[in-house]
Amino acid sequence: MAKDKENRKEDRADKKDGRRSYKLDKIKAVTEKALATAKKRKSLVLLIVVGIAAYFILTKGVGGGGLLDIVKGFF
C-alpha cells in the first residue's frame, strides 16, 4: 500500500513536470516565432523605404532633371 502511494506521488510529479516543460517549450516557440516575424517585418519596411527613396530620386533627380525623364527619352 505504501508503494502505491509513492507511485502515485511520483506519477503526479512526473505529470506536473511534463506540463511545466510543455508550457515552457510552447512559450519558447511562440517567442521565437514572434522574433522571426519582427525580423521579417523590419526587413520588409526597410525594403519599402529603399524603394520609395529610389522612386523619388529617379523622378525628381539630383540637380533638376530626373533620371526617369532621360530613360523615357529613349522610348
Residue, then its C-alpha position, 0 to 999 in steps of 0.5 A: m500500500a505504501k508503494d502505491k502511494e509513492n507511485r502515485k506521488e511520483d506519477r503526479a510529479d512526473k505529470k506536473d513536470g511534463r506540463r511545466s516543460y510543455k508550457l515552457d517549450k510552447i512559450k519558447a516557440v511562440t517567442e521565437k516565432a514572434l522574433a522571426t516575424a519582427k525580423k521579417r517585418k523590419s526587413l520588409v519596411l526597410l525594403i519599402v523605404v529603399g524603394i520609395a527613396a529610389y522612386f523619388i530620386l529617379t523622378k525628381g533627380v539630383g540637380g533638376g532633371g530626373l533620371l526617369d525623364i532621360v530613360k523615357g527619352f529613349f522610348 
